[in-house]
Amino acid sequence: MPSPFPGMDPYLEDPTRWGGVHTRLIVAISNRLNQLLPPNLVADIDQYVWVTEESDDGRQRVKPDVFIPDETSSPQTSDYPSDPAGVSPATATLTLPATTVRKNRVVKIMTIDNTRVLTVIEILSPSNKYSGDDRDAYLSKRKEYFAARANVVEIDLLRDGDRLPMGRRRPPAADYYVLVSRAGEYPSARVWAFGVRDTLPIIPVPLSRSTPAVPLDLQFSFNQVYETSRYAQILKYSKPPTPALRKPDAEWAADLLKMYTTK
């Protein structure tokens, strides 16, 4: 059963549910692109990793090319053998700064031989839109994309939180947006701004100067995610969504859902 909403379903923006939506949408977009891309290109799911470390003067982000142990290993275990006889006693026992490893999945379009990344597609999460280490890490990675002259597609399907910087001539206020930065046109970029009452747009996914962009129908991918994940059975449409809709949209949604539940 399809979503009762014409585009983005605001009930899926709940931070407690967004993680699953994010992952499924990443997979759906990657699969769809692989149906559209020329034979010499492939869309794959990748992740970047960053580490935050607590310190007396705040939190410091560490480059991700450090050794990161398997997540199943426990740093609390003390099953190492005792020190051998004759070892000098330690001057003190310390507690090292706590570290947190975080990961974010992205879609990358690359050459089939994996020698060159052409395009990165990011779907924002709530942590990207609130002040803190996660937002700082994403903004840093975003700058790296732009500096490397990669094509960047940034999809924001979350009404809550602060918009990411978009330079001069900010787009009109809207619930959601998609930013497409074509490498050869940087720093110029295009934005699609739309609301909860609109269908998701069909956007161009840039590849290279010699390869035309491919059209990505975001509504098609979203509908796939909604229907295959049984959200029609899971979501509680009898209650307001989290975050709440603005009053005019809340009234519109109430009428929409009334018709939906009486069918």
N, C-alpha and C positions, 0 to 999 in steps of 0.2 A: 504494500500500500504506500502511495507517495505521501510526502509531507503535505499538510494542509496549507502551508505557506508557499507563495509563488517562487521564492528564492531561498535565501538563508533562513533556516528555522531557528528563531531566537532561543528556543528551549535547549538547543545544543550548545549554547554559549556558556552554560553553567560550568564554572571552573572544575567542579568535581567530575564532570563528564567530558571535558574538552580533550583530555589526553587521548582517549580512544578515538574521538572524532578526528583529531589531528593526524594520528597514525593511519587511520583508514583512508583519509583524504589524500595523504601523501602517496599511499599505495595506488589508489584509484587514478590519480593524475599521472603517476609514472607509467602505469599500464596503458592508459589512454594515449600518452605520448608515443609509446613504442608501437602503437598502431598507425601513427601519423608520420613518424620520422623517416627520412631517407635511409637506405640500407647501411650507409657508412657511419651512422650516429645511433646512440643508444641512450635511453633514460634509465638511470639507476638511482637507488636510494643510498645515501651516504650519511655520515654523521660527523659533526665536529664536537670535540671534547674540550672543556676548560675546567680548571681547578681554582677554587677560591680558598684562601687561607686566612684564618683569623689572626689578627695581631693587635698590639696595644693601640695603634693609631688607625684602626679600621680594617678593611678587608682588601687583600691584594690578589689580583688575578695572575695566575702563572701560565706560561705557554703550555700548550697541550702536548708537546713533543717530549714530555718527561715520561718516565716509566710509570705505568698505571697497572697495578696488580689485578689479577682476576677478581671479579666482584664477589666470588664465592669465598675468598679467603677472608678470615676474620682478624682484624688488627688487635682484637682484645685477647687473643689466645696467648698463653705463656707456657707453651709446651716445648720450648727450646731446652736443651740440656744445660745443666749448671755450668758455670765457668770452671775451666780446669784449675787444678790446684796451683798455687803460686801466683795467680793473677792479682795485680795490685788492686786494692779496693777503690771504687769510684769516688770521686770527690763529692758528687751529689747525684740524685735522681731527679730528672726533669720531666715535665709534661710538654710535649711539642705542640705547636699550634694546630688546632683542628683544621682539617681540610675536607672539602666537599667536591666530589667529581660530578659534573653535570654534562648531559649530552643532548644534542638537538638534531633531529633528522631532517634532511633536505633532499630535494630531487635535483640531481645533476645530469645535464645532458653533455655527453662527451663523445669523442671519436671511438669507434668500435674497438680500436687497439689500446684505448685507455691512455693515450699520450697527451690529450688536450681536453680541458673542460671549457665548453662554450657558454653554457647557461646554468644559472643556479636559480631554483624556485624555492622560496621560503614561505611557509605558512606561519603567521605569528601566533604565539601563545600568550596567555595572560602575563607571564613573567617578563615578556619582552616590552610590556606597556606600563610597567610600574617601576619607579626608581629603585635601583638596587643592582646587585652584581650581575644578575641574569640579563637585565637590560643593557648594562655597560658592556657585557661580553658580546651581546648580539650587535650592538652599535659598532664595536671594534671590528667584528667579523664583516659587517656590512661595509665598513670603510675599506677593508682589504679587498672585497669583491670589486668595489668601484676603482680602487687603485690598480688592480690587476686587469682592468678593462674587460671584466666578464659581463655578459648579459645577465641582468638581475630581474627576476619577477618576484614581487613581494605581495602576498595576499593577506589582508587583514579582515577577518570575518567576525571580529569581536567589537561590540559597541563600547565596552567598558575600558578604562585606562586612558593613557595619554598617547596621542598619535606620535609616530616617529617623525623625526625632522624630514621635511620635504623641500627645503630651500625656499627660494622666493616664489611669489605668485602661488600661494597656497591654494589647493583645490577647495571647492565649496564644501561646507560642512555636510557630512553625510554619516550614515551608520557604518558603512563599510567602504573599503577601497582596495583597488589593485594598482600597484605601481609597476611599470615596465620601463626599465632602463636599458636601452640598446647601447652596446659598447661603443659603436662608432659615432653615437650622437651625444655621449656623455660630455657635459653635465646636464644636458637636456633629457627630460624623461616625461613619459605620459602617465596619466592617472585616470582610472575609472572609478568614479564615486557613485554610490547607489545606496538605497535604503531598504528597510525590512519589507517594504511592499513591492520591491522590484525583483525581477529575475536576475540571477547571476549572469554576468556578461560573458561573451565569447571574446577572448583576448588573443593577441598575437604573441607567440613565444619566439623571440628572435634567436637565430642560430649563427650565421656568419654573413659576411658581405656577399658571398657567392651562393648562399643557400637561402631561399625565401623562408620567412617565418611560417610556423604552422599554427592553425587556429585551435585554441584550446577552449572547449565549451565547459566552463566551470559548472554550469547547472547540470549538465549531463553527468559529470563526475560526482557532484553532490548527490544527485538522485540515486545513483548507484550505491553510494555509501548508506544513504538513509534506508533504502529498501532492503539491502542485504544484511543490515545490522539490526533489523526489527525494531527500529526506533518508534514506529507507530504503536507497538505494543508496550514499549518501555516508558515512553514519556508521559508525564502526568499533565495533560492539557487542561484539566479542570482547575489547575492552580496557575498563578502568574509565573512567568519565566524569571530566571535569575541570570543577569541583572534585569530589573523591571524595564518595561517599555515606557516611552513618553506617553502622556495621557491620550493624545489623539491616536497614536498607534496602538495603545492598549485597548481603546474602544473599538478600533477597526479589527484588531485581532480577536476580541471577544465575539464580535459578530461573525467573523470568519470561522472560529472554532465552534460556534453554536450550530452553524450550518454543517460543519464537518461531523460533529458528534450525533446529529439527528439523521444522518443518512442511513 
